[in-house]
Structure formats: structure tokens, C-alpha cells
Amino acid sequence: MITSGLRTPPHTHRFSGGVFGDIFTMQIIASYKNIIEALFEFNNKTRELDDSFFIPMIKHVIDRVSKQYSNQDVQGELTTFALQLYTNTWLIHAKESEPDFDEAQEISDAREAFLGYYKSHYRVT
């Protein structure tokens, strides 16, 4: 579209691509990483929610954001971030309970547990 002899910048809604779309994607990812991290921190402090409920709840948030912005990059980035937070928490608990733990095995166990919960089929009504 041309107005007053100047081209207007490309529309950036729904990740239209280009520089503006990439900046918007990064802002969305950063904002939701903060939210997910806050949820993990709160749950780690209160220990109110079992992982079998908490992780599907996190997945619901990630799916909702990804669907809203129609962007798989957002979903992948946020899922990877949540997995890392879960793994970090798992390792902290492993160190507390057994000082001579096998870190590689604990990381593998954390990943397996997270993905098991993440793929579960909680129904949100």
C-alpha cells in the first residue's frame, strides 16, 4: 500500500515474516517464557500441583499461545524451555536426595517423565 508517496511497512500480524515478524515472535516467546518460569517457580515453592497435572497445564498454555499466533516456532521454543526448567528442578531434587547421583541418568529420567506428562491427554473443559 502506498500513501503520500511512501511505502508502509509490511503488516506484522500473525507473524507475517521479515524483520518485524521475527521481532514480534521473539517478544511473544520472551513474554511467555517469563510466564512459564513464574508458574514453575510458584509450583516449586508451594508444591501444590502434582507433575501429572502441572505439566499438562503448561502444555495447555503453550498450545493456546501457539494456536493464537499460528506459529510452530513459538511452540517448539516454549516446549524446550519448559523441558529445561523441569529438568533443572529435577536435578536440584536429585542432588538433595542423593549426593552421588548419576546426572546423565537423572536428565534422561527427567526428560522421559516430562514428555510422558506432556503427551498425556488431560481434557480442559
C-alpha positions as a printed Julia matrix, in Angstrom:
125×3 Matrix{Float64}:
   0.0     0.0    0.0
   1.32    3.43  -0.89
   0.34    6.61   0.92
   1.84   10.03   0.4
   4.46    8.5   -1.86
   5.85    6.29   0.95
   5.5     2.56   1.29
   4.03    1.43   4.57
   5.87   -1.31   6.43
   4.58   -4.84   5.91
   1.73   -5.95   8.13
   3.19   -7.9   11.05
   0.07   -9.53  12.47
   0.28  -13.32  12.77
   3.99  -13.5   12.05
   3.96  -12.22   8.52
   7.69  -12.77   8.42
  10.52  -10.39   7.74
  12.25   -8.34  10.39
   9.05   -7.13  12.05
   7.61  -10.66  12.27
  10.83  -12.02  13.8
  10.91   -9.26  16.42
   7.27   -9.92  17.25
   7.95  -13.66  17.53
  10.88  -13.03  19.88
   8.73  -10.73  22.03
   5.96  -13.33  22.27
   8.45  -16.06  23.18
  10.16  -13.88  25.81
   6.85  -12.88  27.37
   5.57  -16.42  27.64
   8.91  -17.73  28.88
   8.55  -15.3   31.78
   5.03  -16.57  32.47
   6.07  -20.23  32.29
   9.08  -19.59  34.51
   6.87  -17.83  37.07
   4.47  -20.8   37.08
   7.38  -23.21  37.66
   8.77  -21.03  40.46
   5.38  -20.81  42.15
   4.76  -24.54  41.88
   8.26  -25.36  43.11
   7.72  -23.18  46.19
   4.2   -24.34  47.01
   4.44  -27.91  45.7
   0.66  -27.79  45.4
   0.32  -29.34  41.95
   1.46  -32.81  41.05
   3.52  -33.06  37.87
   0.79  -35.18  36.3
  -1.45  -32.1   36.39
   1.11  -29.29  36.27
   2.9   -30.32  33.06
  -0.31  -30.78  31.04
  -1.35  -27.34  32.32
   1.91  -25.88  30.97
   1.28  -27.7   27.68
  -2.19  -26.17  27.5
  -0.68  -22.69  27.86
   1.92  -23.42  25.16
  -0.67  -24.91  22.8
  -3.0   -21.97  23.31
  -0.26  -19.42  22.55
   0.94  -21.38  19.52
  -2.59  -21.64  18.17
  -3.31  -17.97  18.82
  -0.27  -16.87  16.84
  -0.31  -19.77  14.35
   3.39  -20.35  14.87
   5.24  -23.63  15.43
   8.45  -21.77  16.35
   6.69  -20.44  19.44
   5.52  -23.92  20.39
   8.95  -25.5   19.94
  10.8   -22.78  21.79
   8.39  -22.74  24.74
   8.27  -26.54  24.99
  12.07  -26.73  25.02
  12.18  -24.01  27.67
   9.62  -25.81  29.88
  11.55  -29.08  29.5
  14.75  -27.34  30.6
  13.04  -25.81  33.65
  11.61  -29.2   34.58
  14.99  -30.89  34.15
  16.75  -28.24  36.24
  14.22  -28.71  39.04
  14.55  -32.49  38.79
  18.35  -32.22  39.14
  18.05  -29.98  42.2
  15.81  -32.55  43.9
  18.1   -35.39  42.85
  21.13  -33.63  44.39
  19.21  -33.07  47.62
  18.1   -36.69  47.93
  21.29  -38.46  46.83
  24.59  -36.58  46.51
  26.23  -39.28  44.35
  23.55  -39.34  41.67
  24.17  -40.16  38.0
  23.49  -36.8   36.3
  23.12  -38.24  32.78
  20.61  -40.81  34.04
  18.68  -38.18  36.01
  18.5   -35.92  32.94
  17.21  -38.85  30.9
  14.65  -39.72  33.6
  13.51  -36.09  33.83
  13.08  -35.84  30.08
  11.15  -39.1   29.95
   8.85  -38.02  32.82
   8.25  -34.58  31.32
   7.42  -35.94  27.89
   5.15  -38.57  29.4
   3.17  -35.92  31.26
   3.35  -33.51  28.33
   1.83  -36.05  25.97
  -0.91  -37.1   28.38
  -4.44  -36.27  27.36
  -5.85  -34.01  30.03
  -9.17  -32.63  28.91
  -9.76  -28.97  29.65
 -13.41  -28.01  29.61
